[in-house]
Amino acid sequence: MASGNTLTVSVVSATSQVWEGEAKSVVARTTEGEMGILPGHEPVLAMLGAGEVRITDAEGQSTTALANDGFLSVAQDRVTIVAREASLSA
C-alpha cells in the first residue's frame, strides 16, 4: 500500500504485467493530452493516447514504458494503466 508520499503503480498489457511498484510520479499521454500524477491526485479515469508512460520510482530512478490503446485509472494513490499493448522501453 502506498504511503502518503508515494503512488502504487501497475502497468499491464493484455498478456503480461509490465511494471509494478512504488513511485513518486507518473506522466502518461491521454487522448486529452499529457497528464502528470503525484501522490494525492484526485480520482480520474482517462483513455490512453499512444505514447510513453514515464515513471519515477520511490528511489528517483526513471522507467519508461510504451503503452497503446487502453486506460489509466487513479484512485487513493493507486495508478493502474491497462493497455492492449505495453512494454518497457529499451
Order of alpha helices (4+ residues) and beta strands (2+ residues): beta-beta-beta-beta-beta-beta
